[in-house]
């Protein structure tokens, strides 16, 4: 069974990381250095954006 990857675009992840203030870490050290809490906050924000976009349909 293959694992699905790349559901969220790199551009969206970067935009949200900038908004949450963790993009400097991503730029310096990569996504692997972002804390679990910050990753959770990025996912939470992406879900909020997706829900808003679905509500606008």
Phi and psi restraints in degrees (value plus and minus 20) as a CYANA .aco file:
   2 UNK   PHI    -106.2   -66.2
   2 UNK   PSI     130.4   170.4
   3 UNK   PHI    -113.7   -73.7
   3 UNK   PSI     110.7   150.7
   4 UNK   PHI     -96.6   -56.6
   4 UNK   PSI     112.1   152.1
   5 UNK   PHI    -147.7  -107.7
   5 UNK   PSI     140.1   180.1
   6 UNK   PHI      54.6    94.6
   6 UNK   PSI      11.3    51.3
   7 UNK   PHI     -89.2   -49.2
   7 UNK   PSI     -59.2   -19.2
   8 UNK   PHI    -119.9   -79.9
   8 UNK   PSI     110.2   150.2
   9 UNK   PHI     -87.2   -47.2
   9 UNK   PSI     133.0   173.0
  10 UNK   PHI     -81.1   -41.1
  10 UNK   PSI     -56.5   -16.5
  11 UNK   PHI     -84.2   -44.2
  11 UNK   PSI     -61.9   -21.9
  12 UNK   PHI     -87.2   -47.2
  12 UNK   PSI     -63.2   -23.2
  13 UNK   PHI     -79.8   -39.8
  13 UNK   PSI     -63.9   -23.9
  14 UNK   PHI     -84.7   -44.7
  14 UNK   PSI     -61.8   -21.8
  15 UNK   PHI     -81.2   -41.2
  15 UNK   PSI     -65.7   -25.7
  16 UNK   PHI     -87.4   -47.4
  16 UNK   PSI     -60.9   -20.9
  17 UNK   PHI     -80.4   -40.4
  17 UNK   PSI     -60.1   -20.1
  18 UNK   PHI     -83.3   -43.3
  18 UNK   PSI     -63.9   -23.9
  19 UNK   PHI     -82.0   -42.0
  19 UNK   PSI     -56.5   -16.5
  20 UNK   PHI    -110.1   -70.1
  20 UNK   PSI     -23.2    16.8
  21 UNK   PHI      61.6   101.6
  21 UNK   PSI       1.1    41.1
  22 UNK   PHI    -131.9   -91.9
  22 UNK   PSI     -15.8    24.2
  23 UNK   PHI     -86.1   -46.1
  23 UNK   PSI     -50.4   -10.4
  24 UNK   PHI     -79.0   -39.0
  24 UNK   PSI     -61.4   -21.4
  25 UNK   PHI     -83.6   -43.6
  25 UNK   PSI     -63.4   -23.4
  26 UNK   PHI     -81.9   -41.9
  26 UNK   PSI     -65.5   -25.5
  27 UNK   PHI     -85.2   -45.2
  27 UNK   PSI     -59.1   -19.1
  28 UNK   PHI     -98.3   -58.3
  28 UNK   PSI     -65.5   -25.5
  29 UNK   PHI    -141.8  -101.8
  29 UNK   PSI     -28.7    11.3
  30 UNK   PHI      72.9   112.9
  30 UNK   PSI     151.2   191.2
  31 UNK   PHI     -86.0   -46.0
  31 UNK   PSI     -46.6    -6.6
  32 UNK   PHI     -85.1   -45.1
  32 UNK   PSI     -37.7     2.3
  33 UNK   PHI    -113.3   -73.3
  33 UNK   PSI     -24.2    15.8
  34 UNK   PHI     -98.6   -58.6
  34 UNK   PSI     114.7   154.7
  35 UNK   PHI     -85.6   -45.6
  35 UNK   PSI     137.4   177.4
  36 UNK   PHI     -79.5   -39.5
  36 UNK   PSI     -59.5   -19.5
  37 UNK   PHI     -81.9   -41.9
  37 UNK   PSI     -66.0   -26.0
  38 UNK   PHI     -85.2   -45.2
  38 UNK   PSI     -59.5   -19.5
  39 UNK   PHI     -81.7   -41.7
  39 UNK   PSI     -61.4   -21.4
  40 UNK   PHI     -81.0   -41.0
  40 UNK   PSI     -60.7   -20.7
  41 UNK   PHI     -86.3   -46.3
  41 UNK   PSI     -55.2   -15.2
  42 UNK   PHI     -85.2   -45.2
  42 UNK   PSI     -65.3   -25.3
  43 UNK   PHI     -83.7   -43.7
  43 UNK   PSI     -63.2   -23.2
  44 UNK   PHI     -78.4   -38.4
  44 UNK   PSI     -64.6   -24.6
  45 UNK   PHI     -85.4   -45.4
  45 UNK   PSI     -60.4   -20.4
  46 UNK   PHI     -83.5   -43.5
  46 UNK   PSI     -58.6   -18.6
  47 UNK   PHI     -85.3   -45.3
  47 UNK   PSI     -61.8   -21.8
  48 UNK   PHI     -79.7   -39.7
  48 UNK   PSI     -63.2   -23.2
  49 UNK   PHI     -83.6   -43.6
  49 UNK   PSI     -64.7   -24.7
  50 UNK   PHI     -82.9   -42.9
  50 UNK   PSI     -62.1   -22.1
  51 UNK   PHI     -84.7   -44.7
  51 UNK   PSI     -59.5   -19.5
  52 UNK   PHI     -82.6   -42.6
  52 UNK   PSI     -63.7   -23.7
  53 UNK   PHI     -84.7   -44.7
  53 UNK   PSI     -56.1   -16.1
  54 UNK   PHI     -89.3   -49.3
  54 UNK   PSI     -53.7   -13.7
  55 UNK   PHI     -89.6   -49.6
  55 UNK   PSI     -41.8    -1.8
  56 UNK   PHI    -106.0   -66.0
  56 UNK   PSI     -22.1    17.9
